[in-house]
Amino acid sequence: MLQRGWDFVDVVLVTGDAYVDHPAFGTAVIGRMLEQAGYRVGIIAMPDWRDPDCMTVFGRPRLFFGIGSGNVDSMLSRYTAFLKVRRDDPYVPGGQAGKKPERALIVYSNLAKSSFKESRIVLGGIEASMRRIVHYDFWSDTVRRSILADTRADILAYGMAEKSVVAIADRLRDGKPLEGIPGTVHFRREPVEAVTLPSEEEAMASTGYLLK
């Protein structure tokens, strides 16, 4: 920030992995997309989640915290399929295990909220994508609610979210609501009208083919 003459950043991206400026790492891609769109971006890689001030490095972002756990679900980074604690983490310098907390999205979001109560939280990455709706959690052998509820985030961008995140930044900059951005999930106060999908027979009939 000092080198660039910035006294604030628009977006702070948080990742549980080391920062590698390569397209195989989602945080690098999202950061470059936001930068190209004209936003000031700060990145906190592998924050010390035991330190309550770990999210204050750049101060409060003007628009939002973009939080992801890294290239692998944080529970999978922590445990094997046999629930044994892993001894290494390939996305950390030296392969050192234990740098990323369990359920990293929840931990990082709580830390950001505790430091900057009014900040917006945007979730992204593989852990957010897989847990965006009610889901079975192997590690606890329970059905868990959407990660949005556990993190109290404002919105979640799933899949390849480069365009979605830029759209989120644009709307927050312009003071517009976040509803309706493709590739995102958010809570609504009003129920959405249910959509009934056609049966296989109806779908085939609509194409002119008949099932035998």
C-alpha positions as CSV (number, residue, x, y, z in Angstrom):
1,M,0.0,0.0,0.0
2,L,2.8,2.4,0.8
3,Q,4.6,1.7,-2.4
4,R,1.4,2.3,-4.4
5,G,0.5,5.4,-2.4
6,W,-2.8,3.9,-1.2
7,D,-4.4,4.9,2.1
8,F,-7.2,2.3,1.8
9,V,-8.1,-0.8,-0.3
10,D,-11.4,-1.6,-1.9
11,V,-11.3,-5.4,-1.3
12,V,-9.4,-7.6,1.0
13,L,-9.1,-11.2,-0.2
14,V,-8.4,-13.9,2.4
15,T,-7.1,-17.3,1.6
16,G,-5.9,-20.2,3.8
17,D,-3.1,-21.1,1.2
18,A,0.2,-19.4,0.5
19,Y,-0.2,-16.7,-2.2
20,V,1.0,-17.9,-5.6
21,D,0.4,-15.5,-8.5
22,H,-0.7,-18.3,-10.9
23,P,-4.0,-19.1,-12.5
24,A,-4.2,-22.4,-10.7
25,F,-4.9,-20.4,-7.5
26,G,-8.3,-18.8,-7.3
27,T,-7.3,-15.9,-5.1
28,A,-4.7,-14.8,-7.6
29,V,-7.2,-14.9,-10.4
30,I,-9.9,-13.0,-8.5
31,G,-7.3,-10.5,-7.3
32,R,-6.1,-9.8,-10.9
33,M,-9.7,-9.5,-12.2
34,L,-10.6,-7.0,-9.6
35,E,-7.3,-5.1,-10.2
36,Q,-8.0,-5.0,-13.9
37,A,-11.5,-3.6,-13.2
38,G,-9.8,-0.7,-11.3
39,Y,-10.2,-1.8,-7.7
40,R,-7.5,-1.7,-5.0
41,V,-7.0,-5.2,-3.7
42,G,-5.1,-6.4,-0.6
43,I,-4.5,-10.1,0.0
44,I,-4.1,-11.8,3.4
45,A,-2.6,-15.2,2.8
46,M,-2.6,-17.8,5.6
47,P,-3.7,-15.4,8.4
48,D,-2.8,-16.4,11.9
49,W,-6.3,-17.4,12.9
50,R,-5.2,-17.6,16.5
51,D,-4.5,-13.8,16.5
52,P,-7.8,-11.8,16.8
53,D,-6.2,-8.9,14.8
54,C,-5.1,-10.9,11.8
55,M,-7.7,-9.3,9.6
56,T,-6.6,-5.7,10.3
57,V,-3.5,-5.7,8.2
58,F,-5.1,-3.4,5.5
59,G,-7.7,-1.8,7.7
60,R,-11.4,-2.0,6.8
61,P,-11.9,-2.5,3.1
62,R,-14.1,0.0,1.4
63,L,-16.3,-2.7,-0.3
64,F,-15.9,-6.2,1.2
65,F,-13.8,-9.0,2.5
66,G,-13.6,-11.8,-0.1
67,I,-13.1,-15.0,2.0
68,G,-12.0,-18.4,0.7
69,S,-10.3,-21.4,2.4
70,G,-7.9,-22.1,-0.5
71,N,-7.6,-24.8,-3.2
72,V,-8.9,-27.6,-0.9
73,D,-11.7,-27.8,1.6
74,S,-10.3,-27.0,5.0
75,M,-11.6,-30.1,6.6
76,L,-10.0,-32.2,3.9
77,S,-6.8,-30.3,4.4
78,R,-6.9,-31.2,8.1
79,Y,-8.1,-34.8,8.0
80,T,-7.8,-37.9,5.9
81,A,-10.8,-39.9,4.8
82,F,-10.1,-42.1,7.8
83,L,-10.3,-39.0,10.1
84,K,-6.6,-39.1,10.8
85,V,-4.9,-35.7,11.2
86,R,-2.8,-34.9,8.2
87,R,0.9,-34.3,8.7
88,D,1.5,-31.9,5.8
89,D,-0.2,-29.4,3.6
90,P,1.1,-29.0,0.1
91,Y,-0.3,-25.5,-0.2
92,V,1.8,-24.1,2.7
93,P,5.5,-23.3,2.5
94,G,7.5,-26.3,3.6
95,G,4.4,-28.4,3.6
96,Q,3.7,-27.5,7.2
97,A,0.4,-28.7,8.5
98,G,-1.9,-26.8,10.9
99,K,-1.7,-23.3,9.3
100,K,-5.3,-23.5,8.2
101,P,-8.1,-23.8,10.7
102,E,-10.9,-26.4,10.5
103,R,-14.0,-24.9,8.8
104,A,-11.9,-22.0,7.7
105,L,-14.7,-20.0,6.1
106,I,-16.5,-19.7,9.4
107,V,-13.3,-18.9,11.4
108,Y,-12.1,-16.2,8.9
109,S,-15.6,-14.7,8.6
110,N,-15.9,-14.4,12.3
111,L,-12.5,-12.8,12.6
112,A,-13.3,-10.3,9.9
113,K,-16.7,-9.4,11.6
114,S,-15.2,-9.1,15.0
115,S,-12.6,-6.6,13.7
116,F,-14.9,-4.7,11.3
117,K,-18.5,-5.3,12.3
118,E,-20.1,-3.4,9.4
119,S,-17.9,-4.9,6.7
120,R,-19.5,-6.9,3.9
121,I,-18.5,-10.6,3.6
122,V,-18.3,-12.4,0.2
123,L,-17.6,-16.1,0.2
124,G,-15.9,-18.0,-2.6
125,G,-13.8,-21.0,-3.5
126,I,-14.3,-24.7,-3.5
127,E,-15.4,-25.0,0.1
128,A,-18.0,-22.3,-0.3
129,S,-19.2,-23.8,-3.6
130,M,-19.7,-27.3,-2.2
131,R,-21.4,-26.0,1.0
132,R,-23.6,-23.3,-0.5
133,I,-26.8,-25.2,0.2
134,V,-27.9,-27.7,2.9
135,H,-25.4,-30.6,2.6
136,Y,-24.1,-33.8,4.2
137,D,-20.9,-33.2,6.1
138,F,-18.7,-36.3,6.2
139,W,-16.6,-35.1,9.1
140,S,-19.4,-34.7,11.6
141,D,-21.7,-37.3,9.9
142,T,-24.5,-34.7,10.0
143,V,-26.6,-32.7,7.6
144,R,-25.4,-29.0,7.9
145,R,-27.2,-25.9,6.8
146,S,-25.8,-23.5,4.1
147,I,-22.4,-22.1,4.9
148,L,-24.0,-18.7,4.4
149,A,-25.9,-19.2,7.7
150,D,-22.9,-20.2,9.7
151,T,-20.6,-17.4,8.4
152,R,-23.3,-14.6,8.3
153,A,-21.9,-13.7,4.9
154,D,-23.8,-11.3,2.6
155,I,-23.4,-13.4,-0.6
156,L,-21.6,-16.4,-1.9
157,A,-20.0,-16.7,-5.4
158,Y,-19.7,-20.3,-6.6
159,G,-17.9,-22.0,-9.4
160,M,-15.6,-20.0,-11.7
161,A,-16.6,-16.7,-10.1
162,E,-14.3,-14.1,-11.8
163,K,-17.2,-12.2,-13.4
164,S,-19.5,-12.7,-10.4
165,V,-17.0,-11.1,-8.0
166,V,-16.4,-8.1,-10.2
167,A,-20.2,-7.7,-10.6
168,I,-20.5,-7.8,-6.8
169,A,-17.8,-5.1,-6.4
170,D,-19.5,-2.9,-9.0
171,R,-22.9,-3.1,-7.3
172,L,-21.5,-2.4,-3.8
173,R,-19.5,0.5,-5.3
174,D,-22.7,1.9,-6.8
175,G,-24.9,1.2,-3.8
176,K,-27.1,-1.3,-5.7
177,P,-28.6,-4.5,-4.3
178,L,-26.8,-7.8,-4.7
179,E,-29.8,-9.8,-5.9
180,G,-29.8,-11.5,-9.3
181,I,-26.1,-11.8,-10.0
182,P,-25.5,-15.1,-11.9
183,G,-23.5,-17.7,-10.1
184,T,-24.2,-16.3,-6.6
185,V,-26.3,-17.4,-3.6
186,H,-27.8,-15.1,-0.9
187,F,-30.6,-15.2,1.6
188,R,-34.0,-13.7,0.7
189,R,-36.7,-12.4,3.1
190,E,-39.5,-13.5,0.7
191,P,-39.9,-17.1,-0.6
192,V,-39.1,-17.8,-4.2
193,E,-41.8,-19.2,-6.4
194,A,-41.1,-22.9,-6.9
195,V,-40.2,-24.2,-10.4
196,T,-41.5,-27.6,-11.5
197,L,-39.1,-29.4,-13.9
198,P,-40.7,-31.4,-16.7
199,S,-40.7,-35.2,-16.5
200,E,-38.5,-37.2,-18.8
201,E,-41.5,-38.1,-21.0
202,E,-42.5,-34.4,-21.2
203,A,-39.0,-33.3,-22.0
204,M,-38.6,-35.9,-24.8
205,A,-42.0,-35.1,-26.2
206,S,-41.2,-31.4,-26.4
207,T,-38.2,-32.3,-28.6
208,G,-40.3,-34.4,-31.0
209,Y,-38.9,-37.7,-29.8
210,L,-41.0,-40.4,-28.3
211,L,-39.7,-42.9,-25.7
212,K,-40.2,-46.6,-26.4
